């Protein structure tokens, strides 16, 4: 697809800046090299923590977490799982994003440092996020599950397991298990910053053997039932091979009598959270993400 006229100049500048930190390699990179590049990229776009947010590292059931407590707490909690294809990222990669979410929503944000592939195959990452979500759900405070990309996969999978006791979920350009041989996976196969080939790599490295069928822990769209899920707000980037996943997911939740709202962001690409301070469209989308978290947490005033 030709994205000229669809992607604006600000977003193209973000894309080029991102690509400058991750230029094509003459030979395939090792996982360690990919992680080093990704960490450097995230550090380059890190906006720093806003004032008034207290940060503390800890563990839940041996799973490392980082807690962001705003000065004025609402009493609600957000569990945040980072993106990175189940292979990349950690507590530092999304640090300023989590800190800003805490400051702007008034919610305590808990970031989960789940185990990564290929060292830890599926369902290790899911198990880690489930353990933290289960612990937080026992507190009795409103709990919102949130995540971007692979992190959105994991929190959605956890929502399909727990179902009750969750105030809502906010999924940001999620991978949910759509058909990679049709729809947006083909239309946007060579989209900037995430391609269909990238997705096939991440799927292959995540598990031994072929992708499992009928396992919503791996891909929530594989679930047989979409009833009794928490209220969901799903943000998709229009120029992203994953964009149809969000639409299909919302359709299934709503068809099952649930409440899901799709926000498809025109002209944006996968990973646009890093552009929230440099691209107007991304900044506006982050405003909508903050509003969705506040609404689901019961603090929309």
Secondary structure as UniProt FT lines:
FT   TURN            5..6
FT   HELIX           9..21
FT   HELIX           31..45
FT   TURN            51..52
FT   STRAND          54..60
FT   TURN            61..62
FT   STRAND          63..69
FT   STRAND          77..81
FT   TURN            85..87
FT   TURN            91..94
FT   HELIX           95..105
FT   STRAND          108..112
FT   TURN            117..119
FT   TURN            122..123
FT   HELIX           124..137
FT   TURN            138..139
FT   STRAND          143..148
FT   HELIX           150..162
FT   TURN            164..165
FT   STRAND          168..172
FT   TURN            180..181
FT   HELIX           184..187
FT   TURN            188..190
FT   TURN            192..193
FT   HELIX           196..206
FT   TURN            216..218
FT   HELIX           220..222
FT   TURN            227..228
FT   STRAND          232..239
FT   TURN            241..242
FT   HELIX           243..255
FT   TURN            256..257
FT   STRAND          260..269
FT   TURN            270..271
FT   HELIX           272..275
FT   TURN            276..278
FT   HELIX           280..297
//
